[in-house]
Amino acid sequence: MLLAAVVETSEAVAGTRSRLAKVDALASLLRRLDAAEIPIAVGFLTASPRQGRVGVGWRGMSALAVEPATAPTLTIEEVDAALDALAATSGAGSAAVRGDTLRGLAERATGPEWDFLRRVILGELRTGALEGVLLDAIARASERDAAVVRRAAMLSGDLGETARLALTGDPAELAAVGLVVGRAVLPMLASTAATVTDAVAAVGEASVEYKLDGARIQVHRHGDEVRIFTRNLADITHRLPEVVEAVRRMPVHDVILDGETLALDENDAPRPFQDTMSRFGAEVARQVVLHPWFFDVLHVDGRDLIDEPLRIRRDELARIAPSHRIEGRVTADPEVAEQVAADALAAGHEGVVVKAIDSPYAAGRRGSSWIKVKPVHTFDLVVLAAEWGYGRRTGWLSNLHLGARDATGAFGGGFVMVGKTFKGLTDALLTWQTERFPELAVRETPGTVWIAPELVVEIAIDGVQRSTRYPGGIALRFARVKRYREDKRPEDADTIQTLRGLLRGDPSD
């Protein structure tokens, strides 16, 4: 099949708010794919090609200057082969070889195809074709039971292979997909609540557990063989030897654990999130020691536990990993739960997760059985620029560049960029921005309108992290727009110094 068909489907999905229309478009595409093409197309639609990262970044993509093809000729299997070549290229001269491969791909792509591929490769595709929508589309296209499709995808951790099996395999094969020690499972996710009391009211008796500011890990052990996966199911076993050794010491032969890992300072307080993540990208560095904590167990010595209530899973976790359990308390009393949350914050953690004590482990789902609660910070920042949107936001100025005021001149004075966000923008705000920003424009670069720093916007964030990407040395975490503050002037905006004060354990603050 031509790549153009996938691109057209992606654009159709991005261009509608209707979940039903998204499912219809995706199901129509899936029905037309050959068996070998199905996993490839699913990977493209979710910006998760089967090769993972292929060694090409934003600079490499931006450096290409080629004329787009006038007619579509690229097939999805040809693109897949090119990504294979990019991923396999390494060693001396690899940058030149990778550049030639990328250029050859770009020269064969039409303008819309190359824009799509660029966003797939960089992981920036936002079409609304999330896993839940695709799972519904797979069920419809294959005429399989949606619950069976969803369970197979969650327990295999492979949406593309699940789609291939549903569309081309025997129904019994799909139903037989289950937990396998050593094969990553999509993690259970939590919804959110404003307060701990609200969360307890929603779930009843609950395990109220510290929410660590670490990195999610899933650990599988079979005998002495241990494998560690990230939230996105990437294998990082070789980077976390201390976690491997901790799990090898547990009194089990087979186990699947869900938890977090993070770094501690000399006082056993959590170090900044960025310190933990530095180990995930390091092949050899061991300066930062990571400690594992677990909050769930999915399998123990031949026994699957995902359908067992959390109460039983907690007991099993206490038996096999008592010194590595995340701290928490079982209660139905909101006051007790609020105290657990206060203790978690005092210890330097993010907040708590309130989990219904009798809930099963719903792999890959963001349901109402787990509810996370953590404080939200709001700051008044200045808009420095906005990027033109794509998909459903084509024609609107969308992604905002945000700046904080430099009160001391330590970063050159003026306003210092601290991040971007497109979240929280309503259609009304997008329309207003698109009309208003050109009036304040001071320059334009491809895809971006830079404006005078006159507009103050209230932004909610979960915190900040160290970053070399921005001149202030920090980046906002999970930023979203609350509202524009027409009552405030740019000089009323919050400072970079205030934001940097959120960095725990930063000696410069």
C-alpha positions in Angstrom: 0.0 0.0 0.0 1.1 3.6 -0.7 2.2 5.7 2.2 -0.2 8.3 0.9 -3.2 6.2 2.1 -1.8 6.2 5.7 -1.2 10.0 5.5 -4.7 10.7 4.2 -6.2 8.6 7.1 -4.0 10.4 9.6 -5.2 13.7 8.3 -8.8 12.6 8.4 -8.4 11.4 12.0 -6.7 14.7 13.0 -9.4 16.7 11.3 -12.4 15.4 13.3 -13.4 15.5 16.9 -15.8 12.6 16.5 -14.5 9.4 18.0 -16.8 7.4 15.7 -15.4 9.1 12.6 -11.9 8.4 13.8 -12.6 4.7 14.3 -14.4 4.5 10.9 -11.4 6.0 9.1 -8.9 3.8 10.8 -10.9 0.7 10.4 -11.3 1.4 6.7 -7.5 1.7 6.4 -6.8 -1.5 8.4 -9.1 -3.6 6.2 -7.1 -2.7 3.1 -3.6 -3.5 4.5 -1.7 -6.7 3.8 -0.7 -8.8 6.8 3.0 -7.5 6.7 1.8 -3.9 6.4 -0.4 -3.9 9.4 2.2 -3.5 12.2 4.1 -1.0 10.1 1.0 1.2 9.5 -0.1 1.0 13.2 3.4 2.1 14.2 3.3 5.1 11.8 -0.2 6.2 13.0 1.0 6.2 16.7 4.4 7.8 15.9 5.9 4.6 17.3 7.7 2.9 14.4 8.8 -0.6 15.2 12.5 0.4 14.9 12.1 2.9 17.8 14.6 5.7 17.7 16.5 5.7 14.4 19.3 8.2 15.3 17.8 11.2 13.5 17.0 14.3 15.4 15.4 17.7 14.8 18.6 19.2 13.4 19.1 16.3 10.9 15.6 16.7 9.6 15.8 20.5 9.4 19.1 20.3 7.5 17.4 18.6 4.5 16.5 20.9 1.6 14.9 18.8 -1.2 12.1 19.3 -3.6 9.1 17.2 -2.7 7.9 14.6 -5.2 4.9 15.6 -7.3 3.1 12.3 -7.0 2.9 9.6 -4.4 5.0 6.5 -5.1 6.4 5.5 -1.7 5.0 2.3 -0.2 4.8 1.8 3.6 7.1 -1.2 3.3 9.7 1.0 1.5 9.6 3.5 4.3 9.9 0.7 6.8 13.0 -0.5 5.0 14.5 3.0 5.1 13.9 3.2 8.8 15.6 -0.2 9.2 18.6 1.2 7.4 18.7 4.3 9.5 18.4 2.3 12.8 21.2 -0.1 11.7 23.7 2.7 10.7 26.4 3.2 13.3 30.2 3.8 13.6 32.5 6.0 11.7 30.9 7.8 8.8 27.4 6.9 10.1 26.2 10.5 10.0 26.9 10.8 6.3 25.3 7.5 5.5 22.2 8.3 7.6 22.0 11.7 5.9 22.0 10.0 2.5 19.4 7.5 3.5 17.2 10.3 4.9 17.7 12.5 1.8 16.7 9.6 -0.5 13.5 9.1 1.5 12.7 12.8 1.4 13.2 13.1 -2.3 10.6 10.4 -3.0 8.0 11.8 -0.6 5.4 14.3 -1.5 5.1 17.4 0.7 2.3 15.9 2.9 4.1 12.6 3.1 7.4 14.2 4.2 5.6 16.3 6.8 3.9 13.1 8.2 7.2 11.2 8.2 9.1 14.0 9.9 6.6 14.0 12.7 6.6 10.1 12.9 10.4 10.0 13.2 10.6 12.8 15.7 7.6 11.4 17.7 5.6 14.6 17.2 2.5 13.2 15.5 -0.7 14.3 17.2 -3.6 13.0 15.2 -5.9 11.8 18.0 -5.2 8.2 16.9 -4.3 7.1 20.3 -4.3 3.5 21.4 -7.9 3.5 22.6 -9.2 4.7 19.3 -7.0 2.3 17.4 -8.1 -0.6 19.5 -11.8 0.2 18.7 -10.8 0.4 15.0 -9.0 -3.0 15.1 -12.0 -4.6 16.7 -14.3 -3.1 14.1 -12.1 -4.0 11.1 -11.5 -7.5 12.3 -15.1 -8.1 13.7 -13.5 -9.4 16.9 -14.8 -8.8 20.4 -13.4 -5.4 21.6 -12.6 -6.7 25.1 -10.6 -9.6 23.7 -8.7 -7.2 21.4 -8.0 -4.8 24.2 -6.7 -7.5 26.5 -4.5 -9.0 23.9 -2.9 -5.6 23.2 -2.4 -4.8 26.8 -0.9 -8.2 27.8 1.3 -8.4 24.7 2.4 -4.7 24.8 2.3 -4.7 21.0 -0.5 -2.9 19.3 0.7 -3.6 15.8 1.1 -7.3 16.4 -2.3 -7.4 18.0 -3.8 -5.7 15.0 -2.1 -8.3 12.7 -3.3 -11.2 14.8 -6.9 -9.8 15.0 -7.2 -9.1 11.3 -5.4 -12.2 9.9 -5.2 -14.8 12.6 -7.5 -17.4 14.2 -9.8 -16.0 16.9 -8.5 -18.6 19.3 -5.0 -17.2 18.9 -6.1 -13.7 19.9 -8.0 -15.0 22.9 -5.0 -17.0 24.0 -2.7 -14.0 24.4 -1.7 -13.7 28.0 1.0 -12.7 30.4 4.5 -14.0 29.5 7.4 -13.4 31.9 10.0 -11.4 29.9 7.4 -9.7 27.6 6.5 -6.2 28.6 2.9 -5.3 29.5 1.3 -2.0 28.9 1.1 -0.3 32.4 -2.0 0.5 34.3 -2.5 4.3 34.4 -4.2 6.6 36.9 -6.8 9.3 36.4 -6.6 12.6 38.4 -8.5 14.3 41.2 -8.2 17.7 42.8 -8.0 16.5 46.3 -7.2 13.3 48.3 -10.7 13.5 49.9 -12.3 13.6 46.4 -10.2 10.5 45.4 -11.2 8.5 48.5 -14.9 9.4 48.0 -14.6 8.1 44.4 -13.0 4.7 45.2 -13.9 3.9 48.8 -11.5 1.9 50.8 -8.1 2.4 49.2 -4.4 1.9 49.3 -3.1 5.5 49.5 0.5 5.4 48.3 3.3 7.9 47.9 3.6 9.1 44.3 7.4 9.2 43.6 8.9 11.7 41.3 10.8 8.9 39.5 10.7 6.9 36.4 8.2 4.1 35.9 9.8 0.7 35.5 8.4 -2.8 34.9 10.7 -5.6 35.9 10.5 -9.2 34.8 12.5 -12.0 36.3 12.8 -15.7 35.2 15.4 -17.4 37.3 18.5 -15.2 37.2 17.5 -13.5 34.0 16.1 -10.0 34.7 14.7 -7.6 32.2 13.6 -4.0 32.9 11.3 -2.0 30.7 10.3 1.7 30.7 6.7 3.1 30.7 6.9 3.0 26.9 8.2 -0.7 27.0 11.8 0.1 25.9 14.3 -2.4 27.3 16.8 -0.6 29.6 18.1 -3.6 31.5 21.7 -2.9 30.8 21.5 0.6 32.2 20.1 -0.4 35.7 22.4 -3.1 37.1 21.5 -2.1 40.7 17.8 -2.7 40.0 18.7 -6.1 38.4 20.6 -7.1 41.5 17.9 -6.0 43.9 15.3 -8.1 42.1 17.6 -11.1 41.9 17.8 -11.1 45.7 14.0 -11.6 46.0 12.7 -15.1 47.1 11.1 -15.9 43.7 11.9 -17.7 40.5 9.4 -15.9 38.2 8.0 -12.4 38.9 6.6 -9.4 37.1 6.8 -6.1 39.1 5.5 -2.6 38.5 7.1 0.3 40.2 9.4 3.3 40.1 13.1 4.0 40.3 14.7 7.3 41.4 17.9 8.7 42.7 18.4 9.8 46.4 20.6 12.5 47.8 23.0 12.0 50.8 20.0 12.6 53.1 17.9 9.9 51.4 15.6 12.6 49.9 14.6 12.3 46.3 16.9 14.0 43.8 15.5 16.0 40.9 13.7 13.9 38.3 16.3 14.9 35.7 19.0 13.1 37.7 17.0 9.9 37.5 16.4 10.3 33.8 20.1 10.9 33.1 20.7 7.2 33.8 18.1 6.2 31.2 20.2 7.8 28.5 23.6 6.7 29.8 25.3 3.6 28.5 28.1 3.5 31.1 27.6 6.4 33.6 27.1 5.2 37.2 27.6 8.4 39.1 23.8 8.5 39.9 22.7 5.4 41.8 19.0 4.4 41.3 16.9 2.7 43.9 13.8 0.6 43.0 10.5 0.8 44.7 7.5 -1.3 43.7 3.8 -0.8 44.1 2.3 -3.8 42.3 3.0 -7.4 41.3 1.4 -9.0 38.2 2.8 -12.5 38.4 4.6 -14.7 40.9 5.9 -18.2 40.2 3.4 -19.4 37.7 0.4 -17.5 39.1 -1.1 -14.5 37.2 -2.3 -11.8 39.6 -3.7 -9.2 37.3 -7.3 -10.3 37.8 -6.8 -10.6 41.6 -7.8 -7.6 43.8 -5.2 -5.1 44.8 -5.5 -6.3 48.4 -4.1 -9.7 47.5 -1.4 -8.2 45.2 -0.2 -6.0 48.1 0.1 -9.0 50.4 2.2 -10.8 47.7 4.4 -7.8 47.3 4.9 -7.5 51.0 6.0 -11.1 51.1 8.5 -11.0 48.3 9.8 -7.4 48.4 9.2 -5.9 51.9 12.2 -3.5 51.7 11.3 -2.2 48.2 7.6 -1.4 48.7 6.4 2.1 48.1 5.1 3.5 51.4 1.4 3.8 51.9 -1.6 2.9 54.0 -5.0 1.2 53.5 -7.9 3.4 54.6 -11.4 4.6 53.9 -10.9 7.7 56.1 -10.3 10.9 54.1 -8.4 12.4 57.1 -6.0 9.5 57.2 -5.5 9.7 53.5 -4.9 13.4 53.6 -2.2 12.8 56.3 -0.5 10.2 54.0 -0.4 12.9 51.3 1.0 15.5 53.6 3.7 13.0 54.7 4.5 12.2 51.1 5.0 15.9 50.2 7.1 16.5 53.3 9.4 13.7 52.2 9.9 15.4 48.9 7.6 13.3 46.8 5.0 14.4 44.2 1.8 13.5 46.0 -0.2 10.2 46.3 -2.0 7.7 44.2 -5.3 6.5 45.7 -6.1 2.9 44.6 -9.4 1.0 45.1 -8.3 -1.8 47.4 -10.3 -4.5 45.5 -9.4 -3.3 41.9 -7.8 -5.7 39.4 -4.7 -4.6 37.4 -6.2 -3.1 34.2 -3.1 -3.2 32.0 -3.0 -0.3 29.6 -6.1 1.4 30.9 -6.6 4.8 32.5 -9.6 4.0 34.6 -11.2 5.3 37.8 -9.7 2.7 40.1 -6.4 4.5 40.5 -6.5 8.2 41.1 -3.4 10.4 41.4 -3.4 13.6 43.5 -0.6 16.1 43.5 -0.3 19.8 43.9 -0.6 22.0 40.8 1.6 25.1 40.5 0.3 28.1 38.5 2.5 30.9 37.2 2.0 34.0 35.1 4.3 33.8 32.0 4.7 35.9 28.9 4.0 34.6 25.4 7.1 34.9 23.2 5.9 33.2 20.0 3.3 30.7 18.6 3.6 27.9 16.1 1.1 27.3 13.3 -0.9 24.2 14.1 -1.5 21.1 11.9 -4.2 18.5 11.7 -7.4 19.8 13.2 -5.5 23.0 14.2 -4.3 23.8 10.7 -4.8 27.5 10.1 -4.6 28.4 13.8 -1.6 29.7 15.8 -1.4 27.1 18.5 1.8 25.9 20.3 2.9 28.7 22.6 6.5 29.6 23.5 6.5 30.7 27.1 8.9 33.1 28.9 9.6 34.0 32.5 10.9 37.4 33.6 14.6 37.6 34.4 14.5 39.8 37.6 18.3 39.9 38.2 19.8 39.9 34.8 21.5 36.6 35.5 20.2 35.3 32.2 20.6 38.3 30.0 17.6 40.3 31.2 14.2 40.5 29.6 12.2 37.3 29.3 13.8 33.8 29.3 12.1 30.9 27.4 11.1 28.1 29.7 8.9 25.8 27.5 6.1 25.3 25.1 2.5 24.2 25.3 -0.6 23.7 23.2 -2.6 22.1 25.9 -5.7 23.8 27.4 -6.3 26.0 24.4 -10.0 26.1 23.4 -11.2 26.8 19.9 -12.2 30.3 21.1 -8.6 31.0 22.4 -7.1 29.6 19.2 -9.2 31.9 17.1 -8.3 34.8 19.3 -4.6 34.1 19.2 -4.6 33.7 15.4 -6.3 37.1 15.1 -4.3 38.9 17.8 -0.7 37.6 17.5 0.0 38.9 14.0 -0.8 42.4 15.3 2.1 41.9 17.8 4.5 40.1 15.4 8.1 41.2 15.4 9.4 38.5 13.0 8.4 35.2 11.5 10.4 32.1 10.9 9.1 28.9 9.1 6.1 27.8 11.0 6.4 30.3 13.9 5.2 33.9 14.6 7.4 35.7 17.1 5.5 38.5 19.0 6.4 41.3 21.4 6.4 40.1 25.0 3.2 41.9 26.0 0.6 39.1 26.7 0.5 37.4 30.1 -0.9 33.9 30.3 -1.6 31.8 33.4 0.0 28.4 33.1 -0.5 25.4 35.3 2.5 23.1 35.7 3.4 20.0 37.7 6.9 21.4 38.3 10.1 22.1 36.4 13.2 20.1 35.5 16.7 20.9 34.5 17.2 21.4 30.8 20.0 22.5 28.5 17.5 23.3 25.8 16.5 26.6 27.3 18.8 29.5 28.4 17.4 29.5 32.0 18.5 25.9 32.5 15.0 24.6 33.2 11.9 23.4 31.4 8.3 23.3 32.5 6.7 19.9 33.2 3.2 19.2 31.9 2.4 22.9 31.1 -1.2 23.8 30.2 -3.0 27.1 29.6 -5.4 28.2 32.3 -6.4 31.6 31.0 -5.0 34.9 29.6 -4.4 37.6 32.3 -5.5 40.8 30.6 -5.3 42.4 34.0 -1.6 41.9 34.3 1.4 43.6 32.6 4.5 41.8 31.4 6.4 43.2 34.3 4.0 41.4 36.6 5.0 38.0 35.2 6.7 35.5 37.4 10.5 35.3 37.3 12.9 32.7 36.1 14.4 32.8 39.6 11.0 31.8 41.1 10.7 28.9 38.7 14.2 27.7 39.4 13.4 27.7 43.0 11.2 24.7 42.3 14.3 22.6 41.5 14.8 20.4 44.5 18.4 20.2 45.6 19.8 22.6 43.1 22.9 24.2 44.7 22.6 27.3 42.4 19.2 28.2 43.9 
